[in-house]
Amino acid sequence: MLQFDRFTLANGLRVIVHQDKATPMVAVNILYDVGARDEEENRTGFAHLFEHLMFGGSVNIPEYDEPLQMAGGENNAYTTNDITNYYIQLPLKNIETAFWLESDRMLSLAFSEKSLDVQRKVVSEEFKEHYLNKPYGDAWHQLRKLAYTTHPYKWPTIGLNLEQIETAQLDDVKAFFFKHYRPKNAVMCVAGNVTTEEVRALAEKWFGDIPAGDAYVRNIPAEPRQETDRQLEVHANVPLDALYKAWHIPGRLTPPYYACDLITEIMGSGYSSRLYLKLVKELQLFSNINCYHTGSLDAGMIVIEGKLREGRTADEANAAIEAEIERLVNGGVTEDELQKAKNKIEAMIAFEDMSLLNRANNLAFYELLGGAEMINDEWDKYKQVTTQFLQATAKEVFRKGNCNTMYYLKTEATTAAQ
């Protein structure tokens, strides 16, 4: 069980303190409650653009990385559809460097046309390299547009298209920053051989005077219940035909979420999973296949994706997946299968807890979800899933009308999937 303390500054910044006396390092994690779902449809990719801009210099610090490297630290960040997370790990004796750096860029970035132009070009090149020029690179653009009609999950974190990134204006960028990257919209977790009193003093010194900002009220349209199965064909210059199938699932804070996580373990995680044993090893329809879920805070998706073997058709591959889904829905899973999946998740949770950075990240994330103490209840949520509840969840998720199928076919293919 992870122990922690928490306090909140007058400007609304929530602070979590996790003491670990066994490490000479300290982790400082700052999570902003903003992701791609908080963007406007005509200005997408901003949350991810900010992941880059936040390293481009702040109001008093022209270079972010140099002082951190001088202090023996390392840092990184990531953006999802739901959150943006920044983290630093450095020797405990230099902890104040982390507070100094993070507070200055929360206070204000060094907004300039030059900085924006540099980071715009970086993100544009990333878009071209990973989403336009890479085989299957636009698969998630296509799949999200197919599965979502209303919710902003219909675009990926990189953005809807290259044009919106290339035409991002400085005024738009400033407005996005001061709307979302404020103390009221952030959670800081400090983990290491520190006391709450020490962290409180540093937090007050470096973050206490930053203006709170207006409370952001999220008003995102819910995705309507899907009642009709959808299909899409994409033709591209790729080495193998691929098949993607996606079903809507309930959000992160619902009991079915945990059943869905276990379903993905049983169906498509590793060489002993149902889909691998049947469709890769026995029937030799796919060269590889995976089943996973998006982990979204709002209603997300379970996805099955695989590359087909040469000479096999997308139709027969799709029929084989449907047969395995039907076997799950009608027959459920065995107690042994469920226990094995639970064991893997328990091991994963324990492994994550070994890393100081992971603990800092996860405590901040659960505080955002509703309370850092939820991290200690997570395993119990999985333990409560029975074979009966898992099967009932599978029946609802894999119901007729909830499926989105995308055939991603080689351009030279002459026969289209029906």
N, C-alpha and C positions, 0 to 999 in steps of 0.2 A: 504494500500500500504506500503510495507516494504521499509524503508529508509536505505541507506548504502553508505559508501565511499569505494574506492578501490585504491590501489597503487601496484606497482611491484618493488621488490628489484632488484639490479643490477644482481644478479645471476638467475633471472627469476621467483622467488617465487611470486605468485600472492596472495595478501592479501585483504580480504574483512573485513570491520569494520561495525558492526551493533550496534548502541547505543540504549540501553534500560535502562532508568534511574530508572525504577520501581523495579529492582531486585538487591539483594545483591550478586548474583552469577554471574559468568562469564563462558561462554562456549567457548572452543577452539577446533575447528574442523579442521583436516587436511585430505584432500582427495587426494589420489594418483591416477593418471590417468593410472591405470593398473588393469586388472582383468584376469579371466581365459582365455579370448579370446586372450590374449597376450602371451600365453604359446606356446611352441613347442609341437607337438603331442606326441613326445617320452619323454617329460618332463612336464607332466601335474600335477596340484595340487600345483604348486609353489606359486601362489598368495595367496592361502589359508594357505599354510605352513608359509608364511611370516607374516600373521596375528598373528600367534603364536610366531614366532621368534622375532617379534618386541617388545614383552613383556619379552624377555629372557635376557635382559641386553644390554646396549650399551657401547660405547668405554670408557666413563668416569663414567657410572652409572651402577653398577652391578645389582641392584634391581630396577625395574621400579615402582612397586606398593607401596613400603614402603614410599618413600618420598611424594608420592601423598596422601596416607592415612594420613600421619602426617600433611598435609596441608588441610585436610578436604575434599579432592576431591574424585571423582569416575570417572571411565573411562571404555570404551569398544571399540569394533571394529567390522566391518563386511566386508566380501568380497563377491562380485558378479562376474558374468561373465564379467562385464564392469569396475568396480571400486573397490578400497580398501579404507575404511574410518575409521579413528581413531578420537575419541572424548573424551574430558575431561570436566567435570563441577566441579567447586570449588569456594570457597568464593573469592570475588573480591580482597580482600587484599592480597591473595596469588597467584595472577595471574602469577607472574614471575616463580613460580614453574612449571607451565604448559609449559611456553616457554623454560625453562631450560631442562625439560624432553624431549619434542618433538624435540627440536633442536639437542640434543645429539644423538638420534636414527636416525635422518635424516642425521647427519654427518657420522655416521657409527655404525653398530651393532657390538657387541663384538663377532665376529665370532669365534667359537671353535667347535671342534668335539663333545665335551660334550654337549654344548647347542643344536647343531643340532640333536644329538642322542636323547636328552630328548624330543624335540618338534616333531621329527619324530615319536617317540613312542606315543605321545599324539594324533597326527593326525591319526596314524594307528589305534589306539583304537577307535577313533571317526568314522573312516571309517567302522570298523568291527561292532561297535554298531549300527550305524544309517543306514548303507547302505548294510551290508551283513547279519546281524542277525535279523534285524527288519522286520516285515511283510511289504511287498511292498517297502522295502528300496531301491531296485535297480530299481524301476519303472522309475525314471528320467534318470538313465543311459540308460535304454532300449529305452525310448521315444526319447531322444535326438539323439541317434544313428539311430533311425528309421527316424526321421524328417530331420536331417541335414546330407548331404553327404560331404560337402566341408568346410563350415564355422566352426571355432572352438567352436561355440555354441554346437557342437556335443558332447562335454564332460561337465560334471558339475563342479562346483568350487572345489569339493573335489578331483577331478582328475579322469582319465580314469580307473585306477586300483590301487590296493594296492601296487603292486611291484614298480611302479614309485616313490611312496612316500618313501618306505622302502630303495630304492637304491639311493636316492638323495645324491649327493656328495657336499662337502664343496665348491669346486671350482665353481660348477654350481650355488650354492646358492649365492655365492659372486657376480658372474657375473650378476645374475638376479637382485640383490639389486642395484648394481651400474649402471645398465641400466635403472631401473624404479623408484627407490625411491630417486629421486634427486629434488632439488628446481625447476628446469625447468618443472618438471612433476607433480607438486603439487599445490594445492590451500589451503590456510589457511583462515578460517573465525573466527573472534573473535567477540562474541556477549555479551553485558552486559553494565553496566554503565561505559563505556570507551570512550575516545575521539580518533580520528584518530591520533592525535599527540602522545598520550601515546602509542598506539599500534605500530606506526611507529618506535618510539624510541626502544621499546622492540624487535621488529622484526629485526631491524638493529643490535642491540646488540647480539642477540642470533642466528639469522639465516644468517646475512649478509656475514659472512666469509665462509660459507659452499660452496664448489665448485659446480658450476651450474650443471655440468654433461652435456653429449651430448644430444641434442634434440632427443627425440625418435620419429621416423617417423613410424606410424602404417601402415602396408601393409597387410591387412587381405583379403583373397579371399572372394568374395561375394558368397552367396549361390545361385546356379542356380534356376531359376523358376521351381517349381515342376509341372510336367505335368501328372503324373500318381499317382493315389491313392495307398498308401502302407498299408500293414497289418502285424501284428506280434502277435504271440501267445507266452505267457510266462506261464509256469506252476511252481507253488511254493507252499510251505506249508503256506497258508494264510487262514484266517477264512471265507472270502467271495470272490466270484468272483468280479472282478473290471473291469471297462472299461475306457480307456483313448483315447480321440480323440484330435488331434492337427492340426491346420491350420496355415500356414505362414501368417504374417501380415507385413505391412510396418514399417520402423524404427521410432525411438522416435521423430524425428524432422519433421515428415510429418503430414499433416492434417488428413489422415485416422487413424492415431494413436489414436486421440481423439474420433473419431467415434467408434473405436474398444473398447476403454475403456468404452464408454457408452453402447455398445452392451453387454459387459460382465455384467454390472450392471443390464440390463433389463433381460438378459437370465438366469443368475445364481447367483446373489448376494442376499442372504436372502430368507426368507420364502414366500415373495410375488413375487418372480421371476418366469418367465415362466416355466423354467425347474423344479423347485421345485413343483409348483402347479400342473403341468401336470404329471410328471413322478414319483414323490415321493408321493404326496397326492392323486391324482385322480387314476392313473394307478397302483400305488404301485409296480413299477418295481425296484426302487432304495431305499436303506435305507438313503442315502444322495447323493447329487450331487452338484457340483460347476462348475462355468464357470469363468475364469479369463484369464489374459494375462501375459506374462513374464516381461513386462516393459523394455525390452532390448533396448539398444541404437541403435544397428543394427537391421535388420529385425528380429522380434521375432515371438511369437506364441500366438494364442488364444487356450486355452485348456479347454475341458470339461472332468471332471473325476467324477466317482461315484462308490460306492459299491452297488452291486445288492442285492436284497432281496433273501432269501433262496427260492429255487424252481423256480426262474425266470432265463431265459437263456440269455447269452450274445447277441445272435442273435436278440431276441425280444427287448432287451434294446437298442441295436445299431439302430434298425429300428425306435424305438420311438424317439431317439435323432435326427436321420435324418429327421423324419417328422416335428419336431419342427424347425429344421434349414430351411427346405423347407418353412414352414409357415412364418418364418422371411424374407427369401429372396423374396418370392412371394408377401407377404402382407405387409411387412415393419412393423413399429411400429406406435402407435398412438401418437398424440401430448402430451397427458397426460402421457403416459409411458416415453416419452423422457424427459419431464419436471421433472418428479419424479426422474429420473436417474441424471439429472443435479443438482437437489436440493441436492441429497445425496453427490455428488462430491463437490459441493460448501460448504456444511457443513463440509466435511472431510478436505478441504483446510483450512477453518477457524479454525477448531479444531487443526490442525497441527501447525498453526501459534501461538497458545497459548503457546507452549513449546519453551523455549529459545534454547534448544539443537536442536530441529527440525528446527528452523529458521537458526541456524548456519550451520547445515547439508545441508539444502535445498539451501541456498545462495551459498555455495561452489559447490554444484552439478550443479546449473544453470550456474555458472561461467564456469565450465568445459564444459557444453553443448554449450556455445557460448556467455554467458554474464549473470551476476547475475540479471540484470534488467528483464530478461525473466521471473523471478518468478512472477512479477507483471502483466504479460500478460497471464499467464496460464489459468485463469478462462475465459478470452475472447475467447480462442481457443475452449473451450467446448461450450460456448454460440453460437458460429458460426455454430455448427453442426445442420443441419436441418433434418427432417424425410427423406427427399429425398436423402440427402448426406449419411445418415446412411444406407439407403437401398442399395444405389449404392455401398457403401463400403462392405456391407454384401454380395452382389452378387459377388464381386471380391474375397473376402476372402474365401467364402464357395463354390467356383466354383469347378466343377468336376476336379479331378487331383491334388487338393491341400490338400487333407485330409490324415492324418496318424492315423490309428486306431490300438490300442494295446489292446488285450484281455489278462487280467491278471487273470488266472484261478487257482482254487484249484487243487492240485495234484491228489486228488481222483476223480476229474471229469472224467467221461468216455466218454462224448460227447464233441467234440471240436467244437468251432465256425467255421463256414464256411467262 
